[in-house]
Amino acid sequence: MAGIHITDIEAAINWWRERAPSPDGVGLAPELLRLAEVYALMVYYHESVCDEDTMPRAALEAWGAWYATTPDTPCIAICSTSQGDDLCKGCGRTFDEVQLWPEMSPAEKRQTWRRITLESTAWRFNRYAERAAEGASPRAASPGAPGQART
């Protein structure tokens, strides 16, 4: 079961706040209410991950709208797994993550993104950061989320 990290819930909330601001400073858009409920429960129970399979459908859909604006894959077209490395020097994914990427759920992909971003040892974060930025697709509209739409 894949989990959605609380930082992704926060990012989705902030994305929705920009798109559906409160008209009176008090009320929230329906998508924000759905995500805020999940976020509040996570904070209350000191959870950092929400299970994708048990997340309320409306909240998952609101999160999914934000997710659709993020880059799909960390690939920068420098794949060392094809040369036998267990961990790609270009994007930081494991051999299995590269191979199974098309089959992974959005939450599984975000877990991988989170890991490689925290590690930040892949070339996409240092040596070829400009390549990652240049290759960012229109889908990659969220700030701070480098990448491009490739498998």
Residue, then its C-alpha position, 0 to 999 in steps of 0.5 A: m500500500a502506497g502512502i501519501h506524505i503529509t508534505d504532499i497534502e500540504a502542497a496540494i492544499n497550497w495549490w488549491r488555495e491559489r486556484a480557489p481562494s476564499p472569497d470572504g477569508v473564512g470559507l473554503a473551496p470544497e477541495l480544500l475542505r476535503l484535503a484539510e480534513v485529511y491533513a487535520l487527522m494526520v496532524y492530530y494522530h501524529e501521522s506523516v503518511c496517509d494510506e492512498d487506498t483508505m483516503p476518502r475518495a473526494a480528498l484523493e481526487a483533490w490531491g490527484a488534481w494537484y498531482a497532475t501538475t507535478p512532473d511524472t518522472p525524475c528522468i533526465a535521460i542519463c540512465s546508468t541502470s542500463q549500464g548495470d547500476d542498481l541506482c541510476k546516477g542520473c535520476g536516483r531511482t533504483f533499477d526496479e523503480v525505473q522498470l516498474w515506473p509505468e505501473m506505479s500508482p501516483a502515491e508510489k511515484r511520489q514516495t520515490w520522488r520524496r526519497i530521491t529529493l531528500e537524498s539529492t545525490a542524483w545528477r539531476f540535483n547537482r551536475y545536470a540540474e539545468r537539464a532537469a529544469e530545461g526538460a520540465s514539461p508544462r505539466a510540471a507547474s508546481p514550484g520546487a518540483p524538478g523534472q520532466a514527463r518521461t519514463 
